[in-house]
Amino acid sequence: MLTVLTTLHSKFIHASLALPCLQTYCRDDCGPMAIREFTVHEPKEKVLAALLAGDPDVMAFSVYLWNRRESLELADALAVARPGLRVVVGGPEVSFDGPELFDRHPGVAALVRGEGELPLKELLSAWSQGEVPRDVPRLTVRDGDRLVQGPDGPPLDDLDLIPSPFQAGLVDPGRGGLVYYETSRGCPYTCAFCLSALDGEVRSFSSARIRDDLDWLMGHNIPQVKLVDRTFNYDAGRAREIWSYILQRNRSTRFHFEIGAHLFDSDSLALLEKVPPRMFQFEIGVQSTLPETLSAVDRRASLDRLEENVRRLRTNGNIHLHLDLIAGLPGESYRAFLGSIDRVASLAPHHLQVEPVKLLPGSPLRRDAGSLGIRFDPHPPYGVLGTPDLSFAEIARLRGVSRMLDLTFNSGRFGGFLEGLARVAGSLTAGLELLEDFWKKEGLFRFPLSQRAVFEKIGDFIGHRFAGAEAALLRELLARDFAGSERVVPDSHPAFFDTGLTAEESKRVEELVRKKFASVKGMGIKLQHFAAIFEHLPALPDRTVLLFFYKTRTGQGMEVEEVIL
């Protein structure tokens, strides 16, 4: 009996961690198994043909928020194309479906609820022996015209019973440069918007197992390892032990962790000061800065402690910080949420993600949506459409503000301009609202823009919205940001630059350029330059020439040097 484990990713670079774990746990007890991975963007007919090419007996889908529709359409097509093929579905997106799923999709033979290793192994073992599994916890199976539903049951207590998919050779170290990895399952918190609120406890792989897996990952020089632990540092001592091991042995791998920043103790913070730049990235869920909203979703975290620790990490500057906010939570209005953005942005994270809440099936927030007055899309991704505190129009505008954050703040290329915009508009979000309004009126949300085009459109925005000294200041801040992030080509520079140098200023530039070229001669450096006039920048004389040098070496990124003449 051949079983194919399959899933559809949102991007090609993604690779499943769940499927290799399922295969290693089932091992020889379930017959031969194979893993087939695709993306949601591939034509259904080609995926269908690829899945059936090996003449499988069982097709098991791992179903998520982003692939539910495509997975179930494939399940329906498979049942028609290959009568007798048994289709199994599992994963977070179907774990809370009932008998209606079988009614809508007659080709589905079994549904695995929750963590899949135990029920899938029992199911495949029974089928391989020609039996119908009965009373298997968290499994619903079709038996003729009726459904056999097993009881709820706990997941594995000892995670080490799942053999390492890395050691088993089921993870391709060369696929896309990104590998997912887990050292624990579960979460100690019960945030109402998250499925982890249902976990009840946290289970960890043993220290020995974690070290063995880390040795494999670091030994294969995986470019990036993304840990999927819901709160990696739930146990401060355990987190330090793992971080210390990585610091001792890592050569080139970057690690991404989901962190509870309020949980850092002094020993953890001291250890993290030793992390080499760009080796660690922390994703930190703030979600809201409104105490009543955090209380309403049962998020128990000290915001003051979180902010204190983020500031310390940011001061160290060696760890990339990605902070999250969620719009549409109970009790938070449009203006209050903008306040949350301003407060979190003041912490200067490298990335600030803003997204409307998703009412995930099985989550407490979805369960209580009716009593809370929360309206949401009934189809994936189940985005919020309105609350008593936030209208649909306000949610749409927050999406636009979020997009402007991505284009400006999160790009890391508009620091001076955003600081000036916040000053003249009153706050960062007040400025982003003005930008969002301009972008919407100009129809700019409809298509992607190059980096230069974003700068140029913001230059147009300044001309439309501001005048006099404010406009002059913002143009020069924008110009300085542009010159510091992208090589400016003389005679094809954006219109917001002033290149009207006097003869004396041009002579000084030429002299400095000759000296700079002489200083790098024979070093394998390609040197280019650009000069412009700035008359309104803070802390500079009324008329200043800024000279930008662009240095490039083979195989290395561009280095920008700014010189004040």
C-alpha positions in Angstrom: 0.0 0.0 0.0 1.7 3.2 -1.2 0.8 6.4 0.7 1.7 9.8 -0.7 1.9 12.6 1.8 1.4 16.0 0.0 0.7 19.7 0.5 0.5 22.9 -1.4 2.8 25.8 -0.3 2.2 29.5 -0.9 5.8 29.8 -2.2 8.3 27.4 -3.8 11.0 28.1 -1.2 8.8 26.7 1.5 9.1 23.1 2.5 6.9 21.1 4.8 8.1 20.0 8.2 4.9 18.2 9.1 5.1 15.6 6.2 8.6 14.4 7.0 7.6 14.1 10.7 4.6 12.0 9.8 6.7 9.7 7.5 9.4 9.1 10.1 6.8 8.3 12.8 4.9 5.9 10.6 8.1 4.2 9.4 7.6 0.6 8.2 4.4 0.0 10.0 2.4 1.8 7.4 3.9 0.5 4.1 5.9 2.5 1.6 5.4 6.3 1.7 6.5 9.2 -0.5 6.3 13.0 -0.1 5.2 15.3 -2.9 5.1 19.1 -2.5 3.7 21.7 -4.8 2.6 25.3 -4.7 -0.9 26.7 -4.9 0.1 28.5 -8.1 0.7 25.4 -10.1 -2.0 24.2 -12.6 -4.3 21.8 -11.0 -4.1 19.4 -13.9 -0.3 19.1 -13.6 -0.4 18.6 -9.9 -3.1 15.9 -10.3 -1.0 14.1 -12.9 2.1 14.2 -10.7 0.2 12.9 -7.7 -1.3 9.9 -9.6 1.9 9.1 -11.5 3.1 6.6 -8.9 -0.2 4.7 -8.7 -0.7 5.5 -5.0 -3.3 3.7 -2.8 -3.6 6.6 -0.2 -3.3 10.3 -0.7 -2.9 12.3 2.5 -3.2 16.1 2.4 -1.7 18.6 4.9 -4.3 21.4 4.8 -3.6 25.0 5.9 -5.2 28.4 5.7 -3.7 29.2 2.4 -4.3 25.9 0.6 -7.7 24.7 1.8 -9.6 25.4 -1.4 -7.0 24.0 -3.7 -6.4 20.9 -1.5 -10.1 20.0 -1.3 -10.5 20.6 -5.1 -7.7 18.2 -5.7 -9.2 15.7 -3.3 -12.5 15.8 -5.2 -10.7 15.4 -8.6 -8.5 12.5 -7.3 -11.6 10.6 -6.2 -13.1 10.9 -9.7 -9.9 10.3 -11.6 -8.9 7.2 -9.6 -11.9 5.4 -8.0 -10.9 3.5 -4.9 -8.1 5.9 -4.0 -8.3 6.7 -0.3 -8.0 10.4 0.4 -7.0 11.6 3.9 -7.1 15.2 5.0 -5.5 16.7 8.2 -3.9 19.8 9.4 -5.1 22.9 11.3 -7.5 24.1 8.6 -9.7 21.0 8.7 -9.2 19.8 12.3 -12.4 21.5 13.4 -14.6 20.3 10.5 -17.4 17.9 11.3 -19.4 15.4 9.2 -20.3 18.1 6.7 -16.8 17.9 5.3 -17.5 14.3 4.2 -20.9 15.4 2.8 -19.3 18.1 0.7 -16.4 16.0 -0.4 -17.5 12.4 -1.0 -14.0 11.4 -2.1 -12.5 12.1 1.4 -12.1 8.8 3.3 -10.6 10.0 6.6 -10.1 13.2 8.6 -7.2 13.6 11.1 -7.9 16.1 13.8 -5.0 18.0 15.5 -1.5 16.6 15.8 -1.3 13.9 13.2 1.4 11.3 14.0 -0.6 9.0 16.3 -3.9 8.9 14.3 -2.3 8.7 10.9 -0.1 5.8 11.9 -3.1 3.9 13.4 -5.2 4.6 10.3 -2.6 3.5 7.8 -1.6 0.4 9.8 -5.3 -0.7 9.9 -5.8 -0.1 6.1 -2.6 -1.9 5.3 -4.0 -5.0 7.0 -7.4 -4.6 5.3 -9.2 -3.4 8.5 -11.3 -0.4 9.3 -9.8 1.6 12.2 -12.1 2.1 15.2 -11.9 4.2 18.3 -8.7 5.9 17.1 -8.3 9.2 19.0 -8.7 12.3 16.8 -9.7 10.3 13.7 -12.9 10.2 11.7 -13.0 7.6 9.0 -15.6 6.7 6.3 -16.9 3.1 6.6 -19.3 2.6 3.7 -22.3 4.9 4.2 -21.4 5.8 7.8 -18.7 7.7 9.7 -16.6 6.2 12.5 -15.4 8.9 14.8 -12.8 8.3 17.4 -12.7 10.1 20.7 -10.7 13.2 21.5 -7.3 12.2 22.8 -4.0 13.7 23.9 -1.1 14.1 21.4 2.3 12.4 21.9 3.7 13.0 25.3 7.3 12.1 24.3 8.2 14.0 21.2 11.5 12.1 20.9 9.3 9.1 19.7 9.2 11.0 16.4 12.5 10.1 14.6 14.4 13.1 13.3 13.3 13.8 9.7 16.7 15.4 9.2 18.7 12.4 10.2 16.3 10.2 8.1 17.3 12.2 5.0 13.8 13.5 4.4 14.7 17.2 4.4 16.5 18.6 1.4 19.2 21.0 2.6 19.4 22.6 -0.8 15.8 23.5 -1.3 15.2 27.3 -1.4 17.6 28.1 1.4 14.9 27.9 4.1 14.2 25.0 6.5 11.5 24.9 9.2 12.4 23.3 12.5 10.7 22.8 15.9 12.2 22.2 19.3 8.8 22.2 21.1 5.1 22.0 20.5 2.4 23.9 22.3 2.3 27.3 24.0 1.9 28.5 27.6 -0.4 31.3 26.6 -4.1 31.3 25.7 -4.5 34.2 23.4 -8.0 34.1 22.0 -7.0 34.7 18.3 -4.5 31.8 18.2 -5.1 28.0 17.9 -2.3 27.5 20.4 -4.8 28.7 23.0 -6.1 25.1 22.9 -2.8 23.4 23.6 -2.9 23.3 27.4 0.8 22.5 27.8 4.2 22.8 26.2 6.2 19.7 25.2 9.8 19.8 24.3 12.1 17.5 22.4 15.0 16.4 24.6 18.2 18.4 24.8 20.1 15.6 23.1 17.7 15.4 20.2 17.7 19.2 19.8 21.6 19.2 19.7 21.7 16.4 17.1 19.2 18.2 14.8 21.1 21.5 15.2 24.3 19.8 14.3 22.7 18.5 11.1 21.3 21.9 10.3 24.5 23.9 11.0 26.6 21.2 9.5 24.8 21.5 6.2 25.2 25.3 6.3 21.4 25.8 5.8 21.1 29.6 5.0 18.1 30.1 7.2 16.4 28.0 9.8 12.9 29.2 10.9 11.8 27.7 14.2 8.1 27.2 14.5 7.9 27.0 18.3 5.0 29.2 19.3 7.0 30.8 22.2 10.5 29.6 21.9 11.7 31.1 25.2 8.8 29.9 27.4 11.6 28.4 29.5 14.4 30.9 29.9 17.0 28.3 30.9 16.1 26.0 28.1 16.3 28.9 25.6 19.7 29.9 26.8 21.0 26.4 26.6 20.0 26.2 22.9 21.3 29.6 22.1 24.6 28.9 23.7 24.9 25.7 21.7 24.2 27.6 18.5 26.7 30.3 19.4 29.4 27.7 20.0 29.0 25.8 16.8 27.3 27.9 14.1 29.2 29.0 11.1 26.8 30.7 8.7 23.2 29.8 9.4 20.7 32.4 10.4 18.0 31.5 12.9 14.5 32.9 13.2 12.7 32.6 16.6 9.2 33.5 17.7 9.8 35.2 21.1 8.0 36.4 24.1 10.0 39.5 24.7 8.5 40.1 28.2 10.1 36.7 29.3 13.7 37.8 28.9 15.6 37.7 32.2 19.0 39.4 32.8 21.0 36.2 32.0 19.2 35.8 28.6 19.8 39.5 27.7 23.5 39.2 28.6 23.9 36.1 26.5 22.1 37.7 23.5 24.6 40.6 23.6 27.2 38.1 22.3 25.2 37.0 19.2 27.0 38.0 16.0 25.2 40.5 13.8 22.5 39.0 11.5 22.7 35.5 13.1 19.4 35.7 15.0 16.1 37.2 14.1 13.3 37.6 16.6 9.6 37.8 15.8 7.8 39.4 18.7 4.0 39.5 18.9 2.9 42.8 20.6 -0.6 42.6 19.0 -1.9 45.7 20.8 -0.8 48.3 23.3 -4.3 48.8 24.7 -4.6 47.1 28.1 -8.3 46.4 27.8 -7.8 44.8 24.4 -5.0 42.6 25.6 -7.2 41.6 28.6 -10.2 40.8 26.3 -8.1 38.3 24.3 -6.5 36.8 27.4 -3.0 37.9 26.4 -1.0 37.9 29.6 2.2 39.8 29.0 3.7 42.8 30.6 3.8 45.5 27.9 6.2 47.6 29.9 8.6 44.7 30.3 8.3 43.9 26.6 9.1 47.5 25.6 12.1 47.7 28.0 13.6 44.5 26.6 13.0 45.4 23.0 14.8 48.8 23.6 17.7 47.0 25.1 17.9 44.5 22.2 17.6 47.4 19.8 20.4 49.3 21.5 22.7 46.3 21.1 21.8 46.3 17.4 22.9 42.8 16.7 19.5 41.0 16.4 17.0 41.7 13.7 13.7 42.6 15.4 10.3 41.9 13.7 7.3 43.2 15.8 3.7 42.3 15.1 0.4 44.1 15.6 -3.1 42.7 15.0 -6.0 45.0 14.0 -9.6 44.3 14.8 -9.2 42.8 18.2 -12.0 43.5 20.7 -12.2 47.0 22.2 -9.6 48.7 19.9 -10.9 51.5 17.6 -9.2 52.8 14.5 -7.6 55.7 16.3 -6.5 53.5 19.2 -4.9 51.1 16.8 -3.0 53.9 15.1 -1.8 54.8 18.6 -0.5 51.2 18.9 1.4 51.6 15.6 3.0 54.8 16.8 4.0 53.3 20.2 5.5 50.2 18.6 7.2 52.1 15.9 8.9 54.3 18.5 10.8 51.1 19.6 12.5 51.3 16.2 12.0 47.6 15.1 13.6 46.6 11.8 10.2 45.4 10.7 6.7 46.3 11.9 4.0 44.0 10.6 0.4 45.1 10.8 -2.4 42.7 9.8 -6.2 42.4 10.5 -7.0 39.6 12.7 -8.1 36.2 11.2 -10.9 34.4 12.9 -9.3 30.9 12.7 -11.6 27.8 13.0 -11.2 26.4 16.5 -9.9 29.6 18.0 -11.7 31.1 21.1 -12.1 34.4 19.3 -14.0 32.7 16.4 -16.1 30.8 18.9 -17.1 34.1 20.7 -17.3 36.2 17.5 -21.1 36.4 17.7 -21.3 37.6 21.3 -18.4 40.1 20.6 -20.1 41.5 17.5 -17.1 40.6 15.3 -18.0 40.0 11.6 -15.6 38.1 9.4 -15.2 36.5 6.0 -16.6 32.9 6.2 -13.9 31.8 3.7 -10.1 31.6 4.2 -8.3 33.5 5.4 -11.3 34.4 7.6 -10.3 38.1 7.8 -12.2 40.5 10.1 -14.8 42.6 8.2 -16.1 44.7 11.1 -16.3 45.0 14.9 -18.3 47.3 17.2 -15.2 49.5 17.4 -13.9 49.2 13.8 -15.9 49.6 10.6 -15.1 47.8 7.3 -13.9 51.1 5.8 -11.5 51.7 8.7 -10.2 48.1 8.3 -9.6 48.8 4.6 -7.8 52.0 5.5 -5.6 50.2 8.0 -4.7 47.7 5.2 -3.5 50.7 3.2 -1.6 52.2 6.1 0.0 48.7 6.6 1.0 48.7 2.9 2.6 52.1 3.3 4.5 50.9 6.3 5.9 48.0 4.2 7.0 50.4 1.4 8.6 52.9 3.7 9.3 51.9 7.3 10.0 48.2 6.7 12.2 48.9 3.6 14.7 50.6 5.9 15.3 53.2 3.2 13.1 56.1 4.3 14.3 56.9 7.8 15.0 60.6 7.4 11.9 61.2 5.4 9.6 59.4 7.8 11.1 61.3 10.8 10.5 64.6 9.0 7.0 63.5 7.9 6.1 62.6 11.4 7.3 65.9 12.6 5.3 68.0 10.1 2.2 65.7 10.2 2.1 65.3 14.0 2.9 61.6 14.2 4.1 58.7 12.1 0.6 57.4 11.5 -0.7 60.8 10.7 1.9 61.0 8.0 1.1 57.5 6.8 -2.6 58.3 6.6 -1.7 61.2 4.2 0.5 58.9 2.1 -2.2 56.3 2.1 -4.8 58.8 0.9 -2.5 59.9 -1.9 -1.6 56.4 -3.0 -5.3 55.4 -3.1 -6.3 58.5 -5.1 -3.5 57.9 -7.6 -4.4 54.2 -8.0 -0.9 53.2 -6.9 -2.1 50.2 -4.8 -3.1 48.3 -7.9 0.4 47.4 -9.2 3.9 46.9 -7.9 6.4 49.7 -8.0 10.2 49.7 -8.2 12.2 51.2 -5.3 13.0 54.3 -7.4 9.3 54.6 -8.5 8.3 54.6 -4.8 10.7 57.4 -4.1 9.5 59.4 -7.1 5.8 58.9 -6.2 6.6 60.1 -2.6 8.3 63.1 -4.2 5.0 63.8 -6.1 3.1 63.4 -2.8 5.2 66.0 -1.2 4.4 68.4 -4.0 0.7 67.7 -3.8 0.4 67.9 0.0 3.0 70.4 1.3 4.4 73.8 0.4 7.1 76.2 1.4 9.7 75.2 4.0 7.9 72.0 4.9 8.0 70.8 1.3 11.6 71.8 0.9 12.6 70.0 4.1 10.8 66.8 3.1 12.2 66.8 -0.4 15.8 67.0 0.9 15.2 64.3 3.5 13.8 62.1 0.7 16.7 62.9 -1.5 19.2 62.1 1.2 17.5 58.8 1.9 17.5 57.9 -1.8 21.2 58.7 -2.3 22.0 56.6 0.8 20.2 53.6 -0.5 20.5 53.6 -4.2 23.2 54.8 -6.6 22.3 58.1 -8.1 23.3 58.3 -11.7 24.2 61.9 -12.7 21.9 63.4 -15.4 19.2 60.8 -14.7 18.5 61.6 -11.1 15.0 62.0 -9.6 13.5 65.5 -9.8 13.7 66.1 -6.0 17.5 66.6 -6.2 19.1 70.0 -6.6 22.3 69.5 -8.6 22.9 73.2 -9.3 26.5 73.4 -7.9 28.5 76.6 -8.4 31.8 76.5 -10.2 33.6 76.7 -6.9 31.5 73.8 -5.4 32.1 71.7 -8.5 35.9 72.3 -8.2 35.9 71.1 -4.6 33.9 68.0 -5.6 36.4 67.2 -8.4 39.4 67.5 -6.0 37.8 65.2 -3.4 36.8 62.7 -6.0 40.4 62.6 -7.4 41.8 61.9 -3.9 39.2 59.2 -3.2 40.0 57.5 -6.5 43.7 57.6 -5.7 43.0 56.1 -2.2 41.3 53.0 -3.6 43.5 52.4 -6.7 44.6 48.8 -7.0 42.1 47.6 -4.3 39.6 46.0 -6.8 37.0 48.7 -5.9 34.7 50.2 -8.4 34.0 53.8 -7.3 31.2 56.1 -8.5 29.9 59.3 -7.1 27.1 61.9 -7.1 26.9 65.4 -5.5 23.8 67.6 -4.7 22.9 70.7 -2.9 21.0 70.7 0.4 19.8 73.9 2.1 17.1 72.8 4.6 18.5 69.8 6.4 18.6 70.0 10.2 22.1 70.4 11.8 23.7 71.4 8.5 24.6 74.8 7.2 22.0 76.6 5.1 23.8 75.5 1.9 25.7 72.3 2.0 27.1 70.0 -0.7 26.7 66.3 0.1 29.0 64.0 -1.9 28.0 60.4 -2.1 30.5 57.7 -3.0 29.3 54.3 -4.1 31.9 51.5 -3.7 31.4 48.0 -5.1 33.5 44.9 -5.1 33.0 41.6 -6.9 30.7 39.4 -5.0 29.9 42.1 -2.4 27.1 44.6 -1.9 27.4 48.3 -2.5 28.8 50.5 0.2 27.7 54.1 0.4 29.8 56.8 2.0 28.4 60.3 2.5 30.8 63.3 2.7 29.8 66.8 3.8 31.7 69.4 1.8 
